[in-house]
Amino acid sequence: MPDELDDTIEQNAKGPAKASGDAGSVEQHPLPDQIEAAKFLAAKEAAKQPKRGLRFNKIVPPGAD
């Protein structure tokens, strides 16, 4: 999925930001928003990994309220 998203962002960057014609007009999301979406989805995929590097856990001994 990330490769497809990278390809889509690249195609959107090469194309026009706005297009209009007889059928109407089309405007794409701004490139910074597309990059943020790509980062979010990449982070979401990385969080699904069973070995995700650094992980913080809070250890609370029993009876410590």
PyMOL Python script that loads the backbone (N, CA, C, O; Angstrom):
from pymol import cmd

cmd.read_pdbstr("""\
ATOM      1  N   MET A   1       0.807  -1.195   0.000  1.00  0.00           N
ATOM      2  CA  MET A   1       0.000   0.000   0.000  1.00  0.00           C
ATOM      3  C   MET A   1       0.854   1.264   0.000  1.00  0.00           C
ATOM      4  O   MET A   1       0.524   2.194  -0.736  1.00  0.00           O
ATOM      5  N   PRO A   2       1.929   1.356   0.778  1.00  0.00           N
ATOM      6  CA  PRO A   2       2.716   2.582   0.775  1.00  0.00           C
ATOM      7  C   PRO A   2       3.300   2.904  -0.592  1.00  0.00           C
ATOM      8  O   PRO A   2       3.418   4.077  -0.944  1.00  0.00           O
ATOM      9  N   ASP A   3       3.672   1.877  -1.381  1.00  0.00           N
ATOM     10  CA  ASP A   3       4.210   2.144  -2.707  1.00  0.00           C
ATOM     11  C   ASP A   3       3.152   2.780  -3.600  1.00  0.00           C
ATOM     12  O   ASP A   3       3.452   3.694  -4.368  1.00  0.00           O
ATOM     13  N   GLU A   4       1.923   2.301  -3.503  1.00  0.00           N
ATOM     14  CA  GLU A   4       0.840   2.878  -4.284  1.00  0.00           C
ATOM     15  C   GLU A   4       0.600   4.330  -3.884  1.00  0.00           C
ATOM     16  O   GLU A   4       0.372   5.186  -4.738  1.00  0.00           O
ATOM     17  N   LEU A   5       0.653   4.602  -2.584  1.00  0.00           N
ATOM     18  CA  LEU A   5       0.437   5.948  -2.090  1.00  0.00           C
ATOM     19  C   LEU A   5       1.557   6.875  -2.549  1.00  0.00           C
ATOM     20  O   LEU A   5       1.302   8.021  -2.918  1.00  0.00           O
ATOM     21  N   ASP A   6       2.796   6.387  -2.527  1.00  0.00           N
ATOM     22  CA  ASP A   6       3.920   7.186  -3.012  1.00  0.00           C
ATOM     23  C   ASP A   6       3.761   7.495  -4.489  1.00  0.00           C
ATOM     24  O   ASP A   6       4.034   8.614  -4.923  1.00  0.00           O
ATOM     25  N   ASP A   7       3.319   6.509  -5.267  1.00  0.00           N
ATOM     26  CA  ASP A   7       3.098   6.729  -6.695  1.00  0.00           C
ATOM     27  C   ASP A   7       1.992   7.768  -6.927  1.00  0.00           C
ATOM     28  O   ASP A   7       2.107   8.624  -7.803  1.00  0.00           O
ATOM     29  N   THR A   8       0.934   7.679  -6.140  1.00  0.00           N
ATOM     30  CA  THR A   8      -0.172   8.620  -6.277  1.00  0.00           C
ATOM     31  C   THR A   8       0.278  10.035  -5.952  1.00  0.00           C
ATOM     32  O   THR A   8      -0.074  10.977  -6.662  1.00  0.00           O
ATOM     33  N   ILE A   9       1.051  10.191  -4.886  1.00  0.00           N
ATOM     34  CA  ILE A   9       1.543  11.515  -4.515  1.00  0.00           C
ATOM     35  C   ILE A   9       2.447  12.067  -5.604  1.00  0.00           C
ATOM     36  O   ILE A   9       2.379  13.252  -5.930  1.00  0.00           O
ATOM     37  N   GLU A  10       3.288  11.216  -6.164  1.00  0.00           N
ATOM     38  CA  GLU A  10       4.177  11.652  -7.240  1.00  0.00           C
ATOM     39  C   GLU A  10       3.376  12.094  -8.463  1.00  0.00           C
ATOM     40  O   GLU A  10       3.701  13.113  -9.073  1.00  0.00           O
ATOM     41  N   GLN A  11       2.344  11.351  -8.829  1.00  0.00           N
ATOM     42  CA  GLN A  11       1.502  11.721  -9.972  1.00  0.00           C
ATOM     43  C   GLN A  11       0.764  13.030  -9.705  1.00  0.00           C
ATOM     44  O   GLN A  11       0.647  13.872 -10.596  1.00  0.00           O
ATOM     45  N   ASN A  12       0.270  13.201  -8.486  1.00  0.00           N
ATOM     46  CA  ASN A  12      -0.434  14.433  -8.143  1.00  0.00           C
ATOM     47  C   ASN A  12       0.502  15.635  -8.166  1.00  0.00           C
ATOM     48  O   ASN A  12       0.092  16.736  -8.532  1.00  0.00           O
ATOM     49  N   ALA A  13       1.748  15.431  -7.779  1.00  0.00           N
ATOM     50  CA  ALA A  13       2.717  16.524  -7.791  1.00  0.00           C
ATOM     51  C   ALA A  13       3.051  16.942  -9.220  1.00  0.00           C
ATOM     52  O   ALA A  13       3.319  18.116  -9.480  1.00  0.00           O
ATOM     53  N   LYS A  14       3.037  15.986 -10.144  1.00  0.00           N
ATOM     54  CA  LYS A  14       3.343  16.291 -11.537  1.00  0.00           C
ATOM     55  C   LYS A  14       2.164  16.949 -12.248  1.00  0.00           C
ATOM     56  O   LYS A  14       2.360  17.708 -13.197  1.00  0.00           O
ATOM     57  N   GLY A  15       0.949  16.668 -11.803  1.00  0.00           N
ATOM     58  CA  GLY A  15      -0.248  17.178 -12.471  1.00  0.00           C
ATOM     59  C   GLY A  15      -0.628  18.564 -11.997  1.00  0.00           C
ATOM     60  O   GLY A  15      -0.006  19.107 -11.084  1.00  0.00           O
ATOM     61  N   PRO A  16      -1.644  19.136 -12.611  1.00  0.00           N
ATOM     62  CA  PRO A  16      -2.096  20.474 -12.214  1.00  0.00           C
ATOM     63  C   PRO A  16      -2.842  20.433 -10.883  1.00  0.00           C
ATOM     64  O   PRO A  16      -3.433  19.417 -10.518  1.00  0.00           O
ATOM     65  N   ALA A  17      -2.805  21.564 -10.159  1.00  0.00           N
ATOM     66  CA  ALA A  17      -3.516  21.643  -8.889  1.00  0.00           C
ATOM     67  C   ALA A  17      -5.019  21.780  -9.120  1.00  0.00           C
ATOM     68  O   ALA A  17      -5.823  21.256  -8.349  1.00  0.00           O
ATOM     69  N   LYS A  18      -5.394  22.496 -10.197  1.00  0.00           N
ATOM     70  CA  LYS A  18      -6.803  22.679 -10.530  1.00  0.00           C
ATOM     71  C   LYS A  18      -7.014  22.358 -12.002  1.00  0.00           C
ATOM     72  O   LYS A  18      -6.132  22.575 -12.833  1.00  0.00           O
ATOM     73  N   ALA A  19      -8.182  21.844 -12.305  1.00  0.00           N
ATOM     74  CA  ALA A  19      -8.548  21.602 -13.691  1.00  0.00           C
ATOM     75  C   ALA A  19     -10.029  21.910 -13.833  1.00  0.00           C
ATOM     76  O   ALA A  19     -10.834  21.543 -12.977  1.00  0.00           O
ATOM     77  N   SER A  20     -10.382  22.583 -14.911  1.00  0.00           N
ATOM     78  CA  SER A  20     -11.793  22.868 -15.136  1.00  0.00           C
ATOM     79  C   SER A  20     -12.120  22.617 -16.597  1.00  0.00           C
ATOM     80  O   SER A  20     -11.268  22.742 -17.477  1.00  0.00           O
ATOM     81  N   GLY A  21     -13.351  22.266 -16.828  1.00  0.00           N
ATOM     82  CA  GLY A  21     -13.808  21.979 -18.182  1.00  0.00           C
ATOM     83  C   GLY A  21     -15.312  22.120 -18.255  1.00  0.00           C
ATOM     84  O   GLY A  21     -15.932  22.710 -17.371  1.00  0.00           O
ATOM     85  N   ASP A  22     -15.897  21.579 -19.308  1.00  0.00           N
ATOM     86  CA  ASP A  22     -17.345  21.674 -19.500  1.00  0.00           C
ATOM     87  C   ASP A  22     -18.106  20.900 -18.422  1.00  0.00           C
ATOM     88  O   ASP A  22     -19.199  21.298 -18.022  1.00  0.00           O
ATOM     89  N   ALA A  23     -17.526  19.799 -17.959  1.00  0.00           N
ATOM     90  CA  ALA A  23     -18.205  18.959 -16.971  1.00  0.00           C
ATOM     91  C   ALA A  23     -18.094  19.523 -15.561  1.00  0.00           C
ATOM     92  O   ALA A  23     -18.837  19.098 -14.676  1.00  0.00           O
ATOM     93  N   GLY A  24     -17.195  20.461 -15.327  1.00  0.00           N
ATOM     94  CA  GLY A  24     -17.024  21.031 -13.995  1.00  0.00           C
ATOM     95  C   GLY A  24     -15.558  21.266 -13.715  1.00  0.00           C
ATOM     96  O   GLY A  24     -14.733  21.283 -14.628  1.00  0.00           O
ATOM     97  N   SER A  25     -15.243  21.445 -12.455  1.00  0.00           N
ATOM     98  CA  SER A  25     -13.852  21.676 -12.094  1.00  0.00           C
ATOM     99  C   SER A  25     -13.422  20.691 -11.012  1.00  0.00           C
ATOM    100  O   SER A  25     -14.241  20.178 -10.249  1.00  0.00           O
ATOM    101  N   VAL A  26     -12.122  20.442 -10.969  1.00  0.00           N
ATOM    102  CA  VAL A  26     -11.553  19.493 -10.017  1.00  0.00           C
ATOM    103  C   VAL A  26     -10.361  20.159  -9.348  1.00  0.00           C
ATOM    104  O   VAL A  26      -9.557  20.822 -10.003  1.00  0.00           O
ATOM    105  N   GLU A  27     -10.257  19.979  -8.049  1.00  0.00           N
ATOM    106  CA  GLU A  27      -9.114  20.501  -7.307  1.00  0.00           C
ATOM    107  C   GLU A  27      -8.613  19.402  -6.386  1.00  0.00           C
ATOM    108  O   GLU A  27      -9.399  18.763  -5.686  1.00  0.00           O
ATOM    109  N   GLN A  28      -7.295  19.182  -6.389  1.00  0.00           N
ATOM    110  CA  GLN A  28      -6.722  18.140  -5.544  1.00  0.00           C
ATOM    111  C   GLN A  28      -6.360  18.717  -4.182  1.00  0.00           C
ATOM    112  O   GLN A  28      -6.271  19.931  -4.000  1.00  0.00           O
ATOM    113  N   HIS A  29      -6.156  17.811  -3.235  1.00  0.00           N
ATOM    114  CA  HIS A  29      -5.691  18.231  -1.928  1.00  0.00           C
ATOM    115  C   HIS A  29      -4.295  18.824  -2.079  1.00  0.00           C
ATOM    116  O   HIS A  29      -3.534  18.395  -2.946  1.00  0.00           O
ATOM    117  N   PRO A  30      -3.950  19.801  -1.250  1.00  0.00           N
ATOM    118  CA  PRO A  30      -2.602  20.373  -1.329  1.00  0.00           C
ATOM    119  C   PRO A  30      -1.534  19.314  -1.044  1.00  0.00           C
ATOM    120  O   PRO A  30      -1.774  18.363  -0.300  1.00  0.00           O
ATOM    121  N   LEU A  31      -0.368  19.487  -1.638  1.00  0.00           N
ATOM    122  CA  LEU A  31       0.719  18.522  -1.494  1.00  0.00           C
ATOM    123  C   LEU A  31       1.129  18.319  -0.032  1.00  0.00           C
ATOM    124  O   LEU A  31       1.362  17.175   0.360  1.00  0.00           O
ATOM    125  N   PRO A  32       1.231  19.376   0.803  1.00  0.00           N
ATOM    126  CA  PRO A  32       1.576  19.123   2.215  1.00  0.00           C
ATOM    127  C   PRO A  32       0.568  18.214   2.921  1.00  0.00           C
ATOM    128  O   PRO A  32       0.950  17.411   3.772  1.00  0.00           O
ATOM    129  N   ASP A  33      -0.708  18.335   2.575  1.00  0.00           N
ATOM    130  CA  ASP A  33      -1.716  17.456   3.173  1.00  0.00           C
ATOM    131  C   ASP A  33      -1.529  16.017   2.707  1.00  0.00           C
ATOM    132  O   ASP A  33      -1.721  15.084   3.485  1.00  0.00           O
ATOM    133  N   GLN A  34      -1.159  15.833   1.449  1.00  0.00           N
ATOM    134  CA  GLN A  34      -0.913  14.492   0.930  1.00  0.00           C
ATOM    135  C   GLN A  34       0.304  13.869   1.602  1.00  0.00           C
ATOM    136  O   GLN A  34       0.309  12.675   1.897  1.00  0.00           O
ATOM    137  N   ILE A  35       1.332  14.670   1.842  1.00  0.00           N
ATOM    138  CA  ILE A  35       2.532  14.167   2.508  1.00  0.00           C
ATOM    139  C   ILE A  35       2.212  13.781   3.944  1.00  0.00           C
ATOM    140  O   ILE A  35       2.674  12.745   4.421  1.00  0.00           O
ATOM    141  N   GLU A  36       1.426  14.599   4.641  1.00  0.00           N
ATOM    142  CA  GLU A  36       1.015  14.265   6.007  1.00  0.00           C
ATOM    143  C   GLU A  36       0.207  12.972   6.038  1.00  0.00           C
ATOM    144  O   GLU A  36       0.371  12.156   6.944  1.00  0.00           O
ATOM    145  N   ALA A  37      -0.661  12.788   5.052  1.00  0.00           N
ATOM    146  CA  ALA A  37      -1.447  11.552   4.978  1.00  0.00           C
ATOM    147  C   ALA A  37      -0.539  10.354   4.767  1.00  0.00           C
ATOM    148  O   ALA A  37      -0.751   9.298   5.362  1.00  0.00           O
ATOM    149  N   ALA A  38       0.483  10.515   3.915  1.00  0.00           N
ATOM    150  CA  ALA A  38       1.425   9.420   3.672  1.00  0.00           C
ATOM    151  C   ALA A  38       2.202   9.083   4.936  1.00  0.00           C
ATOM    152  O   ALA A  38       2.416   7.908   5.234  1.00  0.00           O
ATOM    153  N   LYS A  39       2.627  10.097   5.681  1.00  0.00           N
ATOM    154  CA  LYS A  39       3.351   9.857   6.940  1.00  0.00           C
ATOM    155  C   LYS A  39       2.456   9.158   7.957  1.00  0.00           C
ATOM    156  O   LYS A  39       2.892   8.242   8.654  1.00  0.00           O
ATOM    157  N   PHE A  40       1.201   9.595   8.035  1.00  0.00           N
ATOM    158  CA  PHE A  40       0.266   8.987   8.975  1.00  0.00           C
ATOM    159  C   PHE A  40       0.046   7.512   8.659  1.00  0.00           C
ATOM    160  O   PHE A  40       0.075   6.665   9.552  1.00  0.00           O
ATOM    161  N   LEU A  41      -0.176   7.213   7.373  1.00  0.00           N
ATOM    162  CA  LEU A  41      -0.415   5.823   6.989  1.00  0.00           C
ATOM    163  C   LEU A  41       0.836   4.968   7.178  1.00  0.00           C
ATOM    164  O   LEU A  41       0.732   3.795   7.538  1.00  0.00           O
ATOM    165  N   ALA A  42       2.021   5.543   6.939  1.00  0.00           N
ATOM    166  CA  ALA A  42       3.260   4.797   7.164  1.00  0.00           C
ATOM    167  C   ALA A  42       3.441   4.508   8.654  1.00  0.00           C
ATOM    168  O   ALA A  42       3.868   3.415   9.027  1.00  0.00           O
ATOM    169  N   ALA A  43       3.120   5.477   9.502  1.00  0.00           N
ATOM    170  CA  ALA A  43       3.229   5.267  10.947  1.00  0.00           C
ATOM    171  C   ALA A  43       2.220   4.226  11.418  1.00  0.00           C
ATOM    172  O   ALA A  43       2.509   3.419  12.302  1.00  0.00           O
ATOM    173  N   LYS A  44       1.048   4.254  10.824  1.00  0.00           N
ATOM    174  CA  LYS A  44       0.011   3.285  11.179  1.00  0.00           C
ATOM    175  C   LYS A  44       0.449   1.867  10.813  1.00  0.00           C
ATOM    176  O   LYS A  44       0.233   0.929  11.580  1.00  0.00           O
ATOM    177  N   GLU A  45       1.059   1.715   9.646  1.00  0.00           N
ATOM    178  CA  GLU A  45       1.575   0.407   9.229  1.00  0.00           C
ATOM    179  C   GLU A  45       2.721  -0.031  10.127  1.00  0.00           C
ATOM    180  O   GLU A  45       2.817  -1.208  10.472  1.00  0.00           O
ATOM    181  N   ALA A  46       3.588   0.894  10.509  1.00  0.00           N
ATOM    182  CA  ALA A  46       4.726   0.552  11.362  1.00  0.00           C
ATOM    183  C   ALA A  46       4.257   0.127  12.751  1.00  0.00           C
ATOM    184  O   ALA A  46       4.883  -0.728  13.378  1.00  0.00           O
ATOM    185  N   ALA A  47       3.170   0.709  13.234  1.00  0.00           N
ATOM    186  CA  ALA A  47       2.656   0.357  14.560  1.00  0.00           C
ATOM    187  C   ALA A  47       2.073  -1.047  14.586  1.00  0.00           C
ATOM    188  O   ALA A  47       1.979  -1.653  15.653  1.00  0.00           O
ATOM    189  N   LYS A  48       1.682  -1.574  13.437  1.00  0.00           N
ATOM    190  CA  LYS A  48       1.128  -2.928  13.370  1.00  0.00           C
ATOM    191  C   LYS A  48       2.214  -3.994  13.476  1.00  0.00           C
ATOM    192  O   LYS A  48       1.911  -5.154  13.755  1.00  0.00           O
ATOM    193  N   GLN A  49       3.459  -3.623  13.261  1.00  0.00           N
ATOM    194  CA  GLN A  49       4.564  -4.576  13.307  1.00  0.00           C
ATOM    195  C   GLN A  49       4.707  -5.134  14.728  1.00  0.00           C
ATOM    196  O   GLN A  49       4.619  -4.375  15.693  1.00  0.00           O
ATOM    197  N   PRO A  50       4.925  -6.437  14.871  1.00  0.00           N
ATOM    198  CA  PRO A  50       5.082  -7.002  16.213  1.00  0.00           C
ATOM    199  C   PRO A  50       6.359  -6.524  16.902  1.00  0.00           C
ATOM    200  O   PRO A  50       6.388  -6.382  18.124  1.00  0.00           O
ATOM    201  N   LYS A  51       7.400  -6.279  16.136  1.00  0.00           N
ATOM    202  CA  LYS A  51       8.654  -5.760  16.692  1.00  0.00           C
ATOM    203  C   LYS A  51       8.800  -4.331  16.216  1.00  0.00           C
ATOM    204  O   LYS A  51       9.365  -4.078  15.152  1.00  0.00           O
ATOM    205  N   ARG A  52       8.297  -3.408  16.990  1.00  0.00           N
ATOM    206  CA  ARG A  52       8.290  -2.029  16.529  1.00  0.00           C
ATOM    207  C   ARG A  52       9.328  -1.152  17.208  1.00  0.00           C
ATOM    208  O   ARG A  52       9.124   0.055  17.342  1.00  0.00           O
ATOM    209  N   GLY A  53      10.420  -1.729  17.632  1.00  0.00           N
ATOM    210  CA  GLY A  53      11.507  -0.929  18.174  1.00  0.00           C
ATOM    211  C   GLY A  53      11.291  -0.559  19.626  1.00  0.00           C
ATOM    212  O   GLY A  53      11.089  -1.431  20.472  1.00  0.00           O
ATOM    213  N   LEU A  54      11.332   0.699  19.910  1.00  0.00           N
ATOM    214  CA  LEU A  54      11.221   1.204  21.271  1.00  0.00           C
ATOM    215  C   LEU A  54       9.775   1.208  21.717  1.00  0.00           C
ATOM    216  O   LEU A  54       8.900   1.720  21.019  1.00  0.00           O
ATOM    217  N   ARG A  55       9.532   0.640  22.869  1.00  0.00           N
ATOM    218  CA  ARG A  55       8.179   0.552  23.388  1.00  0.00           C
ATOM    219  C   ARG A  55       8.218   0.879  24.877  1.00  0.00           C
ATOM    220  O   ARG A  55       9.032   0.327  25.617  1.00  0.00           O
ATOM    221  N   PHE A  56       7.347   1.766  25.309  1.00  0.00           N
ATOM    222  CA  PHE A  56       7.291   2.160  26.711  1.00  0.00           C
ATOM    223  C   PHE A  56       6.112   1.488  27.388  1.00  0.00           C
ATOM    224  O   PHE A  56       4.989   1.511  26.883  1.00  0.00           O
ATOM    225  N   ASN A  57       6.384   0.891  28.538  1.00  0.00           N
ATOM    226  CA  ASN A  57       5.338   0.285  29.358  1.00  0.00           C
ATOM    227  C   ASN A  57       5.495   0.799  30.775  1.00  0.00           C
ATOM    228  O   ASN A  57       6.610   0.942  31.277  1.00  0.00           O
ATOM    229  N   LYS A  58       4.391   1.070  31.401  1.00  0.00           N
ATOM    230  CA  LYS A  58       4.411   1.498  32.800  1.00  0.00           C
ATOM    231  C   LYS A  58       4.144   0.270  33.658  1.00  0.00           C
ATOM    232  O   LYS A  58       3.108  -0.382  33.535  1.00  0.00           O
ATOM    233  N   ILE A  59       5.096  -0.027  34.523  1.00  0.00           N
ATOM    234  CA  ILE A  59       4.966  -1.200  35.398  1.00  0.00           C
ATOM    235  C   ILE A  59       4.462  -0.720  36.759  1.00  0.00           C
ATOM    236  O   ILE A  59       5.078   0.124  37.411  1.00  0.00           O
ATOM    237  N   VAL A  60       3.331  -1.278  37.164  1.00  0.00           N
ATOM    238  CA  VAL A  60       2.735  -0.915  38.445  1.00  0.00           C
ATOM    239  C   VAL A  60       2.676  -2.167  39.296  1.00  0.00           C
ATOM    240  O   VAL A  60       2.004  -3.131  38.930  1.00  0.00           O
ATOM    241  N   PRO A  61       3.374  -2.171  40.437  1.00  0.00           N
ATOM    242  CA  PRO A  61       3.319  -3.367  41.290  1.00  0.00           C
ATOM    243  C   PRO A  61       1.919  -3.543  41.882  1.00  0.00           C
ATOM    244  O   PRO A  61       1.201  -2.563  42.081  1.00  0.00           O
ATOM    245  N   PRO A  62       1.530  -4.794  42.163  1.00  0.00           N
ATOM    246  CA  PRO A  62       0.194  -5.024  42.728  1.00  0.00           C
ATOM    247  C   PRO A  62       0.055  -4.349  44.104  1.00  0.00           C
ATOM    248  O   PRO A  62       0.982  -4.346  44.914  1.00  0.00           O
ATOM    249  N   GLY A  63      -1.111  -3.791  44.329  1.00  0.00           N
ATOM    250  CA  GLY A  63      -1.395  -3.147  45.604  1.00  0.00           C
ATOM    251  C   GLY A  63      -0.929  -1.691  45.660  1.00  0.00           C
ATOM    252  O   GLY A  63      -1.166  -1.030  46.671  1.00  0.00           O
ATOM    253  N   ALA A  64      -0.293  -1.175  44.644  1.00  0.00           N
ATOM    254  CA  ALA A  64       0.158   0.216  44.654  1.00  0.00           C
ATOM    255  C   ALA A  64      -0.893   1.075  43.959  1.00  0.00           C
ATOM    256  O   ALA A  64      -0.914   1.179  42.733  1.00  0.00           O
ATOM    257  N   ASP A  65      -1.748   1.680  44.746  1.00  0.00           N
ATOM    258  CA  ASP A  65      -2.819   2.525  44.165  1.00  0.00           C
ATOM    259  C   ASP A  65      -2.485   3.954  44.278  1.00  0.00           C
ATOM    260  O   ASP A  65      -3.262   4.806  43.848  1.00  0.00           O
TER     261      ASP A  65
END
""", "prot")
cmd.dss("prot")
cmd.show_as("cartoon", "prot")
cmd.util.cbc("prot")
cmd.orient("prot")
